[in-house]
Structures are given as structure tokens and as C-alpha cells.
């Protein structure tokens, strides 16, 4: 569940379903952003991701329901499940929805278990990475819930600023500690190392840390699918063909969405399987796209043209920005 949720959000998928109460929080953040109220906006939007997870992850959602129904035993059982992916290690103790559980001996035992989990981590780094994760995912959730227009365009620019700041901080952590594994900082923080490097738009930075990520995946300190995504993103940011089929260009205009050209289209599912990814057809279906090798090859000249035009436009904008600076 954790990997599925994160991968959907950081890829900016348009197929996420949002809890009803979440809409009100999004509207509040959009109001701050639209009115240019920077301080309350920056204090609010990072919280979107945690609140979203609380409502869509079954164990937490079911624990909330159990408390409302007065079934404290079931609530505590569900909360214990969160120890496995180490979600909500810091948020649970302050969630007022569970205040009626605080008088129970089982609650205090659960809190001791949570503290024992945290005691095994480098918590200074873990908390820094969780704060980065909250901004990285929070701004993407907000972006996905913003209608097309000038506000969304402005938010897209803001998102790039967030990505650059996050990458700089994560790169400093990587340079100092190396690629820390889940046993050192927890699963959430470990995934944030990957997300921040994945989202930076600088292929040179991504290339720098790709070998470190490969070594970490080989040692179990990262996932091989992380390596596949970062490999393809680095290639895409250089205007080259991808290996694993993880990158696609999405458009609301029919016929304008396409998968970034593949280096080995005939072997793409074999390559994906080698890093633990599902067949390409299954992934593309989540985006309303289809995978047919014959059709891909027939359309390849048009795909390569659109891809080349996109890359040239992006690099042209970058050259202009550098010249103006």
C-alpha cells in the first residue's frame, strides 16, 4: 500500500481518489496560495500528505472508525499494524481522534513500542527527511487538485522551487551519510531520499547519485524499482531513450499522451520484471493508456518527434533562464 500510494502521487497521476474531508483542506491551501498569503500557505500545505494518508490507508482509517464505534480493542489492533511500515510514528501520539484511548494500559504499551522503533533510527535525519517528504508530496496533492489556468501554472513553478530546495537538502544528507537504509531511518525517510533526487530536474545531479542508488539497491538499502525510475528519469532529462518504461508524457489533449521512447521495446516487460515492476500494459492502464508493441512501433516516428520537440523546448527555456541570470 505505501509504495503504491507514493508512486502514484510523485508521478502526478490523475487517477487518485480523494477523501471528502480532504477537499476542505485543499480549498484552504488554495485560498492561501491564490491570495499570496505565503506564511500560512507554507505552514499548511505540507500537512496535506499526512492527512491524506490517514484517510486512505486502511489500518488508520479503520482505527478511527473503531474509536467512533467504541471498540477500543479493534482500534488498538489496527494501530499496531502501522508499526510494520513505520507510518505515523510521530503523528499518532498527538492525534486527538484517539484521545479516549490514552487512559488504557494497551495505549501506553503501544506508545512504548513506537518509541522503541524510533530509538533504532537516526531520528535527526529521519525527521529532516519526513519534513522534506511532506512538502514534496503535499505540493503534488495540491497541484493535482488545482484546475487548469494561471493558478495551476504558478503552482507548477512553485513545485519546481520546492523540488530544488528538497534536492539540495537531500544531496547534502547523501554526501554526508551515503544512502541510508530503512533500518537506519525508516521506510518513509528512505523513500524520500529517492523521491527528492527523482524530482529534481537536473540530470547531472541525478546521474551523480544513480551509482549510489544502484549500490544501495544491491545491498537492500533501497528498492530496485527506485533505481529503474531514476535511471529512466535521468535518461529522459537528457533527451535519451528510457530502459524500463517508467516515464510517460501526459496530456489532457487526446493523442498527445505518449510513453517516452524505449531503448528496447521488445524486451521492456522482461526488463521491468528484473526490477520488480508490473508489465507495462498494467501500469499504462492506470493512466488510461494502452500498450501494444506493434502500434508503438508504427507511431514511433510521431512519438520521437513530440519527444524531441519537448526536449528542445525545455532546454531552450533553460538556456534562456541561464542567460537572463
C-alpha positions as CSV (number, residue, x, y, z in Angstrom):
1,X,0.0,0.0,0.0
2,X,2.7,2.5,1.0
3,X,4.7,2.1,-2.3
4,X,1.6,2.2,-4.4
5,X,0.4,5.5,-2.8
6,X,3.7,7.2,-3.1
7,X,4.4,6.1,-6.6
8,X,1.0,7.4,-7.7
9,X,1.5,10.8,-6.1
10,X,5.0,11.5,-7.2
11,X,4.2,10.6,-10.8
12,X,1.4,13.1,-10.8
13,X,-1.2,10.6,-11.7
14,X,-4.7,12.0,-12.5
15,X,-6.5,8.9,-11.2
16,X,-6.2,9.3,-7.5
17,X,-9.4,9.3,-5.4
18,X,-9.6,11.9,-2.6
19,X,-11.5,11.6,0.7
20,X,-14.3,14.0,1.1
21,X,-12.9,15.8,4.1
22,X,-9.6,16.3,2.3
23,X,-11.3,18.6,-0.1
24,X,-11.8,21.3,2.6
25,X,-8.1,21.2,3.4
26,X,-7.2,21.6,-0.2
27,X,-9.5,24.6,-0.6
28,X,-7.9,26.3,2.4
29,X,-4.4,25.8,0.9
30,X,-5.6,27.0,-2.5
31,X,-7.1,30.1,-0.9
32,X,-3.8,31.0,0.8
33,X,-1.9,30.4,-2.4
34,X,-4.3,32.4,-4.6
35,X,-4.2,35.3,-2.2
36,X,-0.5,35.2,-1.9
37,X,-0.5,34.5,1.8
38,X,2.9,32.9,1.8
39,X,3.3,32.2,5.6
40,X,0.0,30.4,6.2
41,X,0.4,28.6,2.9
42,X,3.8,27.2,3.7
43,X,2.7,26.3,7.2
44,X,-0.4,24.4,5.9
45,X,0.3,22.6,2.6
46,X,2.9,20.1,3.9
47,X,0.2,18.7,6.2
48,X,-1.9,17.6,3.3
49,X,0.1,14.4,2.7
50,X,-0.2,13.1,6.3
51,X,-3.9,13.9,6.4
52,X,-4.4,12.2,3.1
53,X,-2.7,9.0,4.3
54,X,-4.7,9.0,7.5
55,X,-7.9,8.7,5.4
56,X,-6.8,6.3,2.7
57,X,-4.6,3.8,4.5
58,X,-7.0,1.1,5.7
59,X,-5.4,0.4,9.1
60,X,-5.5,4.0,10.2
61,X,-9.0,4.7,8.7
62,X,-10.4,1.5,10.4
63,X,-8.9,2.5,13.7
64,X,-10.7,5.9,13.5
65,X,-13.9,4.1,12.7
66,X,-13.4,1.7,15.6
67,X,-12.9,4.5,18.1
68,X,-16.1,6.2,16.9
69,X,-17.9,2.9,17.4
70,X,-16.5,2.5,20.9
71,X,-14.4,-0.6,20.0
72,X,-11.1,0.3,21.6
73,X,-9.6,-3.2,21.3
74,X,-10.1,-3.2,17.5
75,X,-8.8,0.4,17.3
76,X,-5.6,-0.5,19.1
77,X,-5.2,-3.6,16.9
78,X,-5.3,-1.6,13.7
79,X,-2.9,1.0,15.1
80,X,-0.4,-1.8,15.9
81,X,-0.4,-2.7,12.2
82,X,1.2,0.7,11.5
83,X,4.4,-0.4,13.1
84,X,5.3,-2.6,10.1
85,X,5.7,0.2,7.5
86,X,6.6,2.7,10.4
87,X,3.9,5.1,9.3
88,X,2.7,7.8,11.7
89,X,5.4,7.2,14.3
90,X,5.4,10.9,15.2
91,X,1.7,11.8,14.5
92,X,-0.2,9.1,16.3
93,X,0.6,10.4,19.8
94,X,-0.9,13.9,19.1
95,X,-3.9,12.8,17.0
96,X,-6.9,14.0,19.1
97,X,-9.1,11.4,17.5
98,X,-7.5,8.8,19.7
99,X,-7.6,10.7,23.0
100,X,-10.1,8.3,24.6
101,X,-7.5,5.6,24.2
102,X,-4.9,7.4,26.3
103,X,-6.2,6.1,29.6
104,X,-5.8,2.5,28.6
105,X,-2.8,0.4,29.5
106,X,-2.7,-1.0,26.0
107,X,-2.2,2.5,24.6
108,X,0.8,3.1,26.8
109,X,2.3,-0.2,25.7
110,X,1.7,0.8,22.1
111,X,3.4,4.1,22.7
112,X,6.4,2.3,24.2
113,X,6.6,0.1,21.2
114,X,6.5,3.1,18.9
115,X,9.3,4.8,20.9
116,X,11.3,1.6,20.7
117,X,11.0,1.6,16.9
118,X,12.1,5.3,16.8
119,X,15.1,4.6,19.1
120,X,16.6,2.3,16.5
121,X,16.8,5.1,13.9
122,X,18.9,8.2,13.3
123,X,15.9,10.4,14.2
124,X,17.6,13.7,13.3
125,X,18.0,12.6,9.7
126,X,14.6,10.8,9.7
127,X,12.7,13.9,10.8
128,X,14.5,16.1,8.3
129,X,13.6,13.7,5.5
130,X,9.9,13.4,6.7
131,X,9.7,17.2,6.6
132,X,11.0,17.1,3.0
133,X,8.6,14.3,2.1
134,X,5.7,16.3,3.5
135,X,6.5,19.2,1.2
136,X,7.3,17.0,-1.8
137,X,4.0,15.1,-1.6
138,X,1.9,17.9,-0.2
139,X,2.5,20.2,-3.1
140,X,1.8,17.5,-5.6
141,X,-1.5,16.6,-4.0
142,X,-2.4,20.3,-4.1
143,X,-1.3,20.6,-7.7
144,X,-3.4,17.6,-8.7
145,X,-6.4,19.3,-7.2
146,X,-5.9,22.6,-8.9
147,X,-7.9,23.4,-12.0
148,X,-6.2,24.4,-15.2
149,X,-5.3,28.0,-15.5
150,X,-2.9,30.7,-14.3
151,X,-3.0,29.5,-10.7
152,X,-2.0,25.9,-11.6
153,X,0.8,27.3,-13.8
154,X,2.1,29.4,-10.9
155,X,1.8,26.4,-8.6
156,X,3.8,24.3,-11.1
157,X,6.6,26.9,-10.9
158,X,6.4,26.8,-7.1
159,X,6.6,23.0,-7.2
160,X,9.9,23.2,-9.1
161,X,11.2,25.5,-6.4
162,X,10.2,23.0,-3.7
163,X,11.9,20.2,-5.6
164,X,15.1,22.2,-6.0
165,X,15.2,23.0,-2.3
166,X,14.4,19.4,-1.3
167,X,17.1,18.0,-3.6
168,X,19.7,20.3,-2.2
169,X,19.0,19.2,1.3
170,X,18.8,15.5,0.4
171,X,22.0,15.7,-1.6
172,X,23.7,17.2,1.5
173,X,22.4,14.2,3.5
174,X,23.6,11.7,0.9
175,X,27.0,13.3,0.7
176,X,27.4,13.1,4.5
177,X,25.8,9.7,5.3
178,X,25.5,7.8,2.0
179,X,22.2,6.1,1.1
180,X,20.7,5.3,4.4
181,X,18.6,2.2,4.5
182,X,15.1,1.6,6.1
183,X,16.7,0.0,9.1
184,X,18.6,3.3,9.7
185,X,15.9,5.9,9.1
186,X,12.7,4.0,8.5
187,X,10.8,3.3,5.2
188,X,9.3,6.7,4.8
189,X,12.5,8.6,5.1
190,X,14.4,6.1,3.0
191,X,11.9,6.6,0.2
192,X,12.2,10.3,0.4
193,X,15.9,10.0,-0.5
194,X,14.8,8.6,-3.8
195,X,11.8,10.9,-4.3
196,X,13.9,14.1,-3.9
197,X,16.6,13.0,-6.4
198,X,13.9,11.7,-8.8
199,X,12.1,15.1,-8.8
200,X,15.0,17.4,-9.3
201,X,15.1,18.5,-12.9
202,X,18.9,18.4,-13.2
203,X,20.2,15.3,-15.0
204,X,23.7,15.9,-13.8
205,X,22.6,15.7,-10.1
206,X,20.6,12.5,-10.9
207,X,23.5,10.9,-12.7
208,X,25.8,11.7,-9.7
209,X,23.6,9.7,-7.3
210,X,22.5,6.9,-9.6
211,X,25.5,4.7,-8.9
212,X,25.0,5.2,-5.2
213,X,21.4,4.2,-5.5
214,X,22.3,1.1,-7.5
215,X,24.7,0.0,-4.8
216,X,22.1,0.7,-2.1
217,X,19.5,-1.4,-4.0
218,X,22.0,-4.3,-4.3
219,X,22.6,-4.1,-0.5
220,X,18.9,-3.8,0.4
221,X,19.1,-0.2,1.4
222,X,16.8,0.9,-1.5
223,X,14.3,-0.7,-3.9
224,X,15.3,-1.8,-7.4
225,X,12.2,0.0,-8.7
226,X,13.7,3.2,-7.3
227,X,16.7,2.5,-9.5
228,X,14.6,1.9,-12.5
229,X,12.6,5.1,-12.1
230,X,15.7,7.2,-11.6
231,X,17.5,5.6,-14.5
232,X,14.6,6.4,-16.8
233,X,14.2,9.9,-15.4
234,X,17.9,10.7,-15.9
235,X,17.7,9.5,-19.5
236,X,14.6,11.5,-20.2
237,X,16.1,14.6,-18.7
238,X,18.9,14.2,-21.3
239,X,16.5,13.7,-24.2
240,X,17.5,10.0,-24.5
241,X,15.5,6.8,-24.7
242,X,14.4,5.1,-21.5
243,X,15.0,1.5,-20.4
244,X,12.2,0.4,-18.1
245,X,9.2,2.3,-19.5
246,X,8.5,4.2,-16.3
247,X,8.3,7.7,-17.9
248,X,5.4,9.0,-19.9
249,X,4.3,12.4,-21.1
250,X,0.7,13.0,-20.1
251,X,-1.7,15.5,-21.7
252,X,-5.4,16.3,-21.5
253,X,-5.5,16.5,-25.3
254,X,-6.4,13.2,-27.0
255,X,-3.5,11.7,-28.8
256,X,-0.9,13.9,-27.0
257,X,-0.1,11.5,-24.2
258,X,2.8,9.1,-25.0
259,X,5.4,6.9,-23.4
260,X,8.9,8.2,-23.6
261,X,10.7,6.3,-26.4
262,X,12.1,2.9,-25.3
263,X,15.6,1.6,-25.9
264,X,14.4,-2.0,-26.0
265,X,10.7,-2.0,-26.6
266,X,10.6,-5.8,-27.4
267,X,12.2,-6.6,-24.0
268,X,10.5,-3.9,-21.9
269,X,8.4,-6.3,-19.8
270,X,11.4,-8.5,-19.2
271,X,13.5,-5.6,-18.0
272,X,10.7,-4.3,-15.8
273,X,10.3,-7.8,-14.2
274,X,14.0,-7.7,-13.4
275,X,13.4,-4.7,-11.0
276,X,10.1,-5.9,-9.6
277,X,7.8,-3.8,-11.8
278,X,4.5,-5.0,-13.3
279,X,4.1,-5.4,-17.1
280,X,3.9,-2.1,-18.9
281,X,0.3,-2.6,-20.0
282,X,-0.8,-2.8,-16.4
283,X,1.0,0.4,-15.5
284,X,-0.2,2.4,-18.5
285,X,-3.8,1.3,-17.9
286,X,-3.8,3.3,-14.7
287,X,-3.2,6.4,-16.9
288,X,-5.9,5.5,-19.5
289,X,-3.2,4.4,-21.9
290,X,-2.7,1.1,-23.8
291,X,0.5,-0.8,-24.6
292,X,0.7,-2.6,-27.9
293,X,4.2,-3.2,-29.3
294,X,3.1,-3.1,-33.0
295,X,1.2,0.2,-32.5
296,X,4.0,1.7,-30.6
297,X,6.5,0.9,-33.4
298,X,4.1,2.3,-36.1
299,X,3.6,5.5,-34.1
300,X,7.3,5.8,-33.1
301,X,8.2,8.5,-35.6
302,X,5.5,10.7,-34.2
303,X,6.4,9.9,-30.7
304,X,10.1,10.7,-31.3
305,X,9.1,14.0,-32.9
306,X,7.0,15.0,-30.0
307,X,9.6,13.9,-27.5
308,X,12.3,15.8,-29.4
309,X,10.2,19.0,-29.6
310,X,9.5,18.8,-25.9
311,X,13.2,18.3,-25.0
312,X,14.3,21.2,-27.3
313,X,11.6,23.5,-25.8
314,X,12.7,22.6,-22.2
315,X,16.4,23.0,-22.9
316,X,15.7,26.3,-24.8
317,X,13.9,27.6,-21.7
318,X,16.8,26.6,-19.5
319,X,19.3,28.3,-21.7
320,X,17.2,31.4,-21.7
321,X,16.9,31.4,-17.9
322,X,20.7,30.9,-17.5
323,X,21.4,33.8,-19.9
324,X,19.0,36.1,-18.1
325,X,20.6,35.2,-14.7
